[in-house]
Every structure is written in C-alpha cells, then in structure tokens.
Amino acid sequence: MANRHLARSIVLQTLFEWDTTHASESDARVVLARNVAEFGGEDVDQSFMDNLLAGVLAKKGDIDLVISKAAPEWPLERIAPVDRNILRLGLYELLFADRSQVPAKVAINEAIELAKTFGGDSSGRFVNGVLGAIYKELGEPGKDEQGGKKNPKMKYEDLPLQSLGGAVVYAKHDGQYYLALVHDVFGHWTLSKGKIGDSPDIVNETVEQGTVREIKEEIGIAITIEQKIGENEYVASHPEKGKYRKHVTYFLAKAEFEPLHLQEGKGGLDDVKWFRLQDIIDLNFYDDMLPIVTAAVQKLLDKASQEKSTKLEARNSK
C-alpha cells in the first residue's frame, strides 16, 4: 500500500508554501510536483495527493469558516501557518473525504502526527483540541458505522441513554409547502432537535412535549406534532462522562409560516431558513438525515395530492 502518511506530509508542505507565498491554485499544483520529486518516492500515491490538494483548495472557504467558529479566540491570521494548514488538511478529510477510505479518527490522528512533526511544541495539543471539539460538536462523524459497535468495557445496550426529540417542521405558504431547516458550521442542513427533560424544572416530560419545547427554543417557532416520522440512535462521547447512546425521535410537525430566529449562541448552528420542497434536493444533508427528510417529504407530497383531489371533487360537485 502506498505511504499515505508521507503523501499527507508532502501535501502539507505544498499547502504551507501556497499559503505563505499567496500563490495561485495552479501554482500549488506546480509546487506539489516539485515536492513529490524532492520528497516522494515510488511508494507515494500520486492520485491521492492530487485529490487531497485539490479538495482542500476547493473547500478552503468552508473549512476556514469552520475553524473560525470552532476556535473564535484564534483568528486565522493569528494561527501559525503550519498549524493553519494542518487544520485545513485534517478538516477536509474529516468533513469531506470518503469516510470508508479515511475514517474520522484516522483523519484526526494523522493531523495530530503532522502537527507533532512539523509544528511547534504546542501544535499537537492545539490541533487535537480544535479537531476534537469539531468532532464532538458534529456528533462524531461516522456514527452510523459506530452505532452498532460495543464498548470494550461496557456492552452497547448498557451505555447511558440520552433521549432527544427533533422534527421535520413544515408550513404552507402561497399554496406551497416549506420546510424549516437549520444549518451547522460543518456545512450541512439538518433538523432542529434537542434534549428531552434536560432541566431540573421539567418533570416527566414526554418526547413530544420536549420536542415542542426544544424547537420553540432553538428556532423560535411554535409547532404542532402530527406524527412520528422516524428514529435514530448512535454512540457519542463526552470528554468527562465517556461514551453514551443518543436516541433521537423525529416527528412531522406543522407550524405557521413565520420568521425563524436561531437561538443566540446555539452551539454548532449558524443559520435557519424555510425551503420549498422542490429546493431541498440540492441541499447538503447528513446521510442519516436523508431517510427522515425523504419520508417527511413523501408524506407532504401525498398530502398535497390529496388536497388537490379534494378541491377537484368539490369543484366538480358544484
């Protein structure tokens, strides 16, 4: 197998030169070819390096936004150039690479090793802190693959369970159905959700009651739950409490078409919008959200079809 650690180090050196000399993307490819000739060998995967460099450059804007939100006390220009580009490389693999080829923890560990090799004394800790925070905020990428695995010290079913409720919130406006979606700092549109019974003032809160409360708090709109639409369970990790299960119940919920207001300082989220059904096909969703959203959209399409048939029957009966 080609030495991908070496390949990443060559791409990192290329990104460092591209960044510090303000070179163009075409110049970056020339720098990569020079670095491969100087530091590479027959065991280096050229296509992997080409794709990695191209991917980081193409997603630079999105990646830099994630860094700025994950480490607000460290503006990009204040981060050491080598650390900045290690974060870019690591985040590209964490957020955008094929997870079957580069598991999330591999992306993080590789970035930390690059930081230890090419950065300063504190680079490893800094990169680990930023990527680790993003990894946890994201809900641990690859959770679908990890959800069925067992903790070596505790059976999966014995892990502490946290209950959450979320909703596909819809409204009708000018004869069309709209969905209310939230956007996270990792570039995905997803569903509003929150913890159930997560307050000492709340006693015996049902999942439905908690979902209504959480949606109101998160995006500022009242909802009426109509039906359960699906469930999702995965393993998450708390830095102090360790591993636990998150079980999310999703509902189809109706709301008025009113302005949406994202809760101030809501961790991990940066936007909320209404979308027409026909416009959501081009949005970037998490894989585990697609079945939930698709099921909700189908029910709304069925509802629209039924409404159309009812109106037609009423018109014909006159």
C-alpha positions in Angstrom: 0.0 0.0 0.0 1.2 3.5 -0.8 2.6 5.5 2.1 -0.3 7.9 2.7 1.3 9.5 5.8 4.2 10.6 3.6 1.7 11.7 1.0 -0.1 13.9 3.5 3.2 15.5 4.7 4.0 16.4 1.1 0.6 17.9 0.6 1.0 19.8 3.8 4.4 21.3 2.7 2.7 22.3 -0.5 -0.2 24.0 1.3 2.3 25.8 3.5 4.2 27.2 0.6 1.0 28.1 -1.3 -0.4 29.9 1.8 2.7 31.8 2.8 3.6 32.9 -0.7 0.0 33.7 -1.7 0.3 31.5 -4.7 -2.5 30.6 -7.1 -4.1 27.2 -7.3 -2.3 26.4 -10.5 1.0 27.4 -8.8 0.1 25.0 -5.9 0.0 22.1 -8.4 3.4 23.0 -9.6 4.7 23.2 -6.1 3.2 19.7 -5.4 5.0 18.2 -8.4 8.3 19.7 -7.2 7.8 18.4 -3.6 6.9 14.9 -4.9 10.1 14.9 -6.9 12.1 16.0 -3.9 10.5 14.1 -1.0 8.4 11.4 -2.6 9.2 8.0 -4.0 7.7 5.1 -5.8 5.6 4.2 -2.8 3.7 7.6 -2.8 0.1 7.7 -4.1 0.1 10.5 -6.7 -3.6 10.5 -7.3 -4.3 10.6 -3.5 -2.1 13.7 -3.2 -3.6 15.4 -6.3 -7.1 14.8 -5.0 -6.3 15.8 -1.4 -4.7 19.1 -2.5 -7.5 19.9 -5.0 -10.1 19.1 -2.3 -8.5 21.4 0.4 -8.2 24.3 -2.1 -11.8 23.8 -3.3 -13.2 23.7 0.2 -10.9 26.3 1.7 -13.7 28.9 2.3 -15.9 26.4 4.1 -13.0 24.9 6.1 -11.8 28.4 7.2 -15.3 29.2 8.4 -15.4 26.1 10.5 -12.0 26.9 12.0 -13.1 30.4 12.9 -16.3 29.2 14.6 -14.5 26.3 16.4 -11.7 28.5 17.7 -13.0 32.1 17.8 -10.3 33.1 20.2 -7.7 32.3 17.4 -8.4 34.3 14.2 -6.9 32.5 11.2 -4.2 35.1 10.7 -3.0 34.5 14.3 -2.7 30.7 13.8 0.8 29.7 12.8 0.8 28.9 9.1 1.8 25.3 9.5 -0.9 24.7 12.1 -3.4 26.5 10.0 -2.8 24.3 7.0 -2.7 21.1 9.1 -6.2 22.1 10.3 -7.3 22.7 6.7 -5.9 19.3 5.6 -7.4 17.5 8.7 -10.7 19.1 8.4 -11.0 18.4 4.7 -10.5 14.7 5.4 -12.8 14.8 8.5 -15.7 16.6 6.8 -15.5 15.9 3.1 -13.4 12.8 2.3 -14.8 9.4 1.7 -15.3 8.1 5.2 -14.9 4.5 4.1 -11.4 5.3 2.9 -10.5 7.8 5.7 -12.4 7.2 9.0 -12.8 10.3 11.1 -10.4 9.2 13.8 -7.8 8.4 11.2 -8.1 12.0 9.8 -7.7 13.4 13.3 -4.8 11.2 14.3 -3.0 11.9 11.0 -3.3 15.6 11.5 -2.0 15.4 15.1 1.0 13.4 13.9 1.7 16.1 11.2 1.5 18.7 13.9 3.9 16.9 16.1 6.4 16.5 13.2 6.1 19.9 11.5 4.7 22.2 14.1 5.9 23.8 17.4 5.9 22.3 20.9 2.1 23.1 21.4 0.9 22.3 17.8 -0.1 18.8 18.6 -2.3 19.8 21.5 -3.7 22.8 19.6 -4.7 20.7 16.5 -6.0 17.9 18.8 -8.1 20.4 20.7 -9.7 22.1 17.6 -10.3 18.9 15.7 -11.6 17.1 18.8 -14.0 19.9 19.6 -15.3 19.8 16.0 -15.6 16.0 16.0 -17.7 16.1 19.2 -19.8 19.1 18.0 -20.5 17.2 14.8 -21.8 14.3 16.8 -18.9 12.1 15.9 -18.8 11.6 12.1 -19.2 8.0 11.1 -21.7 7.4 13.9 -23.8 5.1 11.7 -20.8 2.9 11.3 -20.0 3.1 15.1 -23.6 2.8 16.4 -23.7 -0.9 16.5 -20.2 -1.4 17.9 -19.7 -2.3 21.5 -17.6 -0.5 24.0 -14.8 -3.0 25.0 -15.5 -2.2 28.7 -19.3 -1.9 28.5 -22.0 -3.5 26.4 -23.7 -1.2 23.9 -27.1 -1.7 25.5 -25.6 -0.8 28.9 -24.3 2.5 27.8 -26.1 5.5 29.4 -29.0 6.7 27.2 -29.8 10.3 26.4 -33.2 11.0 24.8 -33.7 13.7 22.2 -36.6 14.9 20.1 -36.5 16.5 16.7 -38.9 17.5 13.9 -39.3 18.0 10.2 -41.1 21.3 10.6 -43.3 22.3 7.7 -45.6 25.2 6.9 -47.9 26.1 4.0 -47.4 29.5 2.2 -49.0 30.7 -1.0 -50.1 27.2 -1.8 -46.7 25.6 -1.4 -45.1 23.5 1.4 -42.0 24.7 3.1 -39.5 23.0 5.5 -37.7 24.8 8.3 -34.1 23.6 8.4 -31.1 24.6 10.5 -27.5 24.9 9.1 -24.5 23.8 11.1 -20.9 25.1 11.0 -19.8 22.0 9.1 -21.8 23.0 6.0 -24.8 20.7 6.4 -28.5 21.4 6.5 -30.3 19.3 9.2 -33.2 19.1 11.5 -33.8 21.1 14.7 -33.7 18.9 17.8 -32.9 19.0 21.5 -32.6 17.0 24.7 -35.7 15.8 26.5 -36.2 16.6 30.2 -32.9 18.4 30.2 -33.8 20.7 33.1 -34.4 20.2 36.9 -37.6 22.3 36.4 -39.0 19.7 34.0 -40.7 16.6 35.4 -42.0 13.6 33.4 -41.7 15.4 30.1 -42.7 13.3 27.1 -40.7 13.2 23.9 -43.5 15.0 22.2 -43.6 17.8 24.8 -39.8 18.1 24.9 -39.7 18.3 21.1 -42.2 21.1 21.0 -40.3 23.0 23.7 -36.9 22.5 22.1 -38.0 23.6 18.6 -39.5 26.7 20.1 -36.3 27.5 22.0 -34.0 26.7 19.1 -35.7 28.3 16.1 -38.4 30.5 17.7 -41.5 28.9 16.3 -44.4 27.0 17.8 -45.2 23.6 16.3 -47.9 21.1 16.4 -46.8 17.5 16.2 -48.7 15.4 13.7 -47.0 12.0 13.6 -43.8 10.1 14.3 -41.6 10.0 11.2 -38.5 8.0 12.3 -35.8 7.3 14.9 -32.0 7.4 15.0 -29.6 6.1 17.6 -25.8 6.4 17.8 -22.9 6.5 20.2 -21.5 9.8 21.3 -18.7 10.7 23.6 -18.5 13.2 26.4 -14.9 14.4 27.5 -15.7 13.7 31.1 -18.6 11.2 31.2 -17.3 9.0 28.4 -19.4 7.1 25.8 -23.2 7.2 25.8 -26.1 6.5 23.5 -28.1 9.2 21.9 -31.6 8.2 20.8 -33.4 10.8 18.7 -37.1 10.5 17.8 -38.2 12.6 14.9 -41.7 13.9 14.2 -43.5 15.6 11.3 -44.7 18.9 12.8 -46.8 21.7 11.4 -46.1 25.4 12.0 -47.2 28.8 10.7 -45.1 30.3 8.0 -43.4 32.9 10.3 -39.9 34.4 10.5 -37.4 31.9 12.0 -35.0 33.1 14.7 -32.0 30.9 15.6 -31.3 30.9 19.3 -28.3 33.1 20.2 -25.1 31.2 20.8 -26.7 27.9 19.8 -23.7 25.6 19.6 -22.8 24.2 16.2 -25.5 26.1 14.3 -25.2 29.3 12.2 -28.4 29.6 10.2 -32.1 28.7 9.9 -34.3 29.0 6.8 -37.5 28.0 5.1 -37.1 25.9 2.0 -39.7 24.9 -0.6 -39.9 21.2 -1.1 -38.5 21.4 -4.6 -35.4 23.3 -3.4 -34.2 20.9 -0.8 -32.9 18.3 -3.3 -29.7 20.3 -3.8 -29.0 20.8 -0.1 -26.2 19.1 1.7 -27.7 16.7 4.3 -26.1 14.1 6.6 -26.6 10.6 5.4 -28.6 9.6 8.4 -30.9 12.5 7.9 -31.9 11.7 4.3 -34.3 8.9 5.2 -36.1 11.1 7.7 -36.4 14.1 5.4 -37.3 11.9 2.5 -40.1 10.2 4.4 -41.5 13.6 5.5 -41.4 15.0 2.0 -43.3 12.0 0.7 -46.0 12.5 3.3 -46.3 16.1 2.4 -46.4 15.3 -1.3 -49.2 12.8 -0.5 -51.0 15.5 1.5 -50.7 18.0 -1.4 -52.0 15.4 -3.8 -55.0 14.6 -1.5 -55.7 18.3 -1.1 -55.7 18.8 -4.9 -58.1 15.8 -5.3 -60.4 17.1 -2.7 -60.6 20.5 -4.3 -61.2 19.0 -7.7 -64.0 16.8 -6.3 -65.6 19.8 -4.6 -65.4 21.8 -7.9 -66.9 19.0 -9.9 -69.8 18.5 -7.4 -71.0 22.1 -7.9 
